[in-house]
Amino acid sequence: MLEIVTRHDLPTLLLIDDDMVSREVMATVLTMSGYTVHTAADGPAALDLLAAGECVPGVILMDAQMPGLSGTQLIEQLRALTQARLYTISASNAPDQVIAAADGFLLKPFTPEALTKLIEEHQAQLQPPAADGLDSDETIVNPETLAQLREMMPETAVRQIYQAIVADLGRRIAALEAAIAKGDDPEVRRIGHAIKGGCSMAGALQVARMGAVIEGGGIGVTGSGVNHLDNGSTVLRDLRAAAANLQRMLEAEFQA
């Protein structure tokens, strides 16, 4: 008797194919390779599964050409219900617009190894740049920007700009921590964008870089069926350290 072992590192699959034999063979082979597989005979059945919460896939395999609801129209409705990666499958070349709307394409027959490779390649493309940590030699404030500000306004006004940035960072770090706790990836990215934009204007390079990491998804990974903010504590620690470095620069550069 064959032993089927589900691998928890593999995403749950939703397989949509109107051909029963093709669907069942693919489902069996993929299940034997460790995938958890749900199947649907057509687009409406797949949408019903997703809407009812009966299936929460990380990856959807969708036949490129099926009767009724299919193609780009089906892809659009699937994306409204799930963040799963969506790959079209076909025994022949799929329409260009369908391939363009999907995240990838597999030519039937394909092996489980080919699917796993496609998933890994797509994940590598989505993987955000990791936070590199803080370098002790990294520039905290661009000296040219600081000099330009000093030419444009009194010393007290320049000091107030950086004081406002430090105070704002304190508020944004608290908001960021709350967003991470909730798993709110869009809010995390929004906060990162705000940090990057404001600090870049003032030449606060180290903090701005951390903001760019956060905006680029350096705290979270989405779209894989597993939504998590996996290295939030590390990025928060580095962001707090960058804010502290900026505060120390402020105290040293603008001595009372």
ChimeraX attribute file (.defattr): number of C-alpha atoms within 10 A of each C-alpha:
attribute: neighborCount
match mode: 1-to-1
recipient: residues
	/A:1	3
	/A:2	5
	/A:3	6
	/A:4	11
	/A:5	12
	/A:6	15
	/A:7	13
	/A:8	10
	/A:9	8
	/A:10	15
	/A:11	23
	/A:12	24
	/A:13	25
	/A:14	25
	/A:15	26
	/A:16	24
	/A:17	25
	/A:18	18
	/A:19	12
	/A:20	11
	/A:21	10
	/A:22	13
	/A:23	17
	/A:24	14
	/A:25	11
	/A:26	21
	/A:27	20
	/A:28	13
	/A:29	14
	/A:30	18
	/A:31	19
	/A:32	16
	/A:33	17
	/A:34	18
	/A:35	23
	/A:36	19
	/A:37	21
	/A:38	19
	/A:39	21
	/A:40	19
	/A:41	15
	/A:42	21
	/A:43	24
	/A:44	17
	/A:45	13
	/A:46	23
	/A:47	19
	/A:48	14
	/A:49	16
	/A:50	17
	/A:51	15
	/A:52	9
	/A:53	11
	/A:54	11
	/A:55	19
	/A:56	22
	/A:57	24
	/A:58	21
	/A:59	24
	/A:60	28
	/A:61	23
	/A:62	28
	/A:63	25
	/A:64	26
	/A:65	19
	/A:66	16
	/A:67	9
	/A:68	10
	/A:69	14
	/A:70	19
	/A:71	23
	/A:72	17
	/A:73	12
	/A:74	20
	/A:75	21
	/A:76	13
	/A:77	15
	/A:78	20
	/A:79	13
	/A:80	11
	/A:81	14
	/A:82	21
	/A:83	19
	/A:84	24
	/A:85	23
	/A:86	25
	/A:87	24
	/A:88	25
	/A:89	24
	/A:90	18
	/A:91	13
	/A:92	12
	/A:93	13
	/A:94	19
	/A:95	12
	/A:96	8
	/A:97	10
	/A:98	21
	/A:99	19
	/A:100	13
	/A:101	16
	/A:102	21
	/A:103	17
	/A:104	19
	/A:105	22
	/A:106	23
	/A:107	14
	/A:108	14
	/A:109	13
	/A:110	13
	/A:111	15
	/A:112	17
	/A:113	11
	/A:114	13
	/A:115	17
	/A:116	14
	/A:117	12
	/A:118	17
	/A:119	21
	/A:120	12
	/A:121	13
	/A:122	15
	/A:123	16
	/A:124	10
	/A:125	9
	/A:126	14
	/A:127	15
	/A:128	17
	/A:129	13
	/A:130	14
	/A:131	18
	/A:132	12
	/A:133	14
	/A:134	17
	/A:135	10
	/A:136	8
	/A:137	6
	/A:138	9
	/A:139	13
	/A:140	20
	/A:141	21
	/A:142	14
	/A:143	12
	/A:144	10
	/A:145	15
	/A:146	14
	/A:147	11
	/A:148	10
	/A:149	18
	/A:150	15
	/A:151	11
	/A:152	10
	/A:153	10
	/A:154	10
	/A:155	12
	/A:156	10
	/A:157	13
	/A:158	18
	/A:159	18
	/A:160	12
	/A:161	12
	/A:162	20
	/A:163	16
	/A:164	11
	/A:165	20
	/A:166	21
	/A:167	12
	/A:168	14
	/A:169	23
	/A:170	16
	/A:171	10
	/A:172	17
	/A:173	19
	/A:174	11
	/A:175	15
	/A:176	24
	/A:177	15
	/A:178	14
	/A:179	18
	/A:180	21
	/A:181	12
	/A:182	13
	/A:183	16
	/A:184	16
	/A:185	22
	/A:186	14
	/A:187	17
	/A:188	28
	/A:189	23
	/A:190	16
	/A:191	21
	/A:192	27
	/A:193	19
	/A:194	17
	/A:195	25
	/A:196	23
	/A:197	14
	/A:198	17
	/A:199	21
	/A:200	20
	/A:201	11
	/A:202	18
	/A:203	20
	/A:204	25
	/A:205	20
	/A:206	25
	/A:207	32
	/A:208	26
	/A:209	20
	/A:210	26
	/A:211	27
	/A:212	22
	/A:213	22
	/A:214	30
	/A:215	24
	/A:216	19
	/A:217	22
	/A:218	25
	/A:219	26
	/A:220	23
	/A:221	19
	/A:222	18
	/A:223	15
	/A:224	21
	/A:225	18
	/A:226	15
	/A:227	15
	/A:228	18
	/A:229	21
	/A:230	14
	/A:231	15
	/A:232	19
	/A:233	13
	/A:234	14
	/A:235	22
	/A:236	19
	/A:237	14
	/A:238	19
	/A:239	24
	/A:240	17
	/A:241	16
	/A:242	25
	/A:243	23
	/A:244	16
	/A:245	18
	/A:246	22
	/A:247	17
	/A:248	13
	/A:249	15
	/A:250	17
	/A:251	13
	/A:252	10
	/A:253	10
	/A:254	13
	/A:255	8
	/A:256	5
